[in-house]
Amino acid sequence: MTTRTLGTQGLTVSTIGLGLMGMSHAYGTPEQRDLRESIATIHRAIE
């Protein structure tokens, strides 16, 4: 995995990110969001 240093405190982060705002309260009602699908997406990204 490619990483880089973020800021001046030496925090190392991946250069690839996963945007999750679409899984938040900002998009649709709780009934419209599928919690299982959201969790599966996160697990798949970790792989």
Steps between C-alpha positions, in 0.01 A plus 500: 500500500630842410513743793599856566559720800210728587571828674801567719440249781617194307159340443525247216188446290403305190498696176164340414188604690139388515236773499215406732284811502244318285446265795430786740185681612567759229369265229143377528300368790610213726251280316671576168847410626592133522712446812606150395614625161691786661680265739577257216650787299730593788607138554573460128709818500708368790584188299 
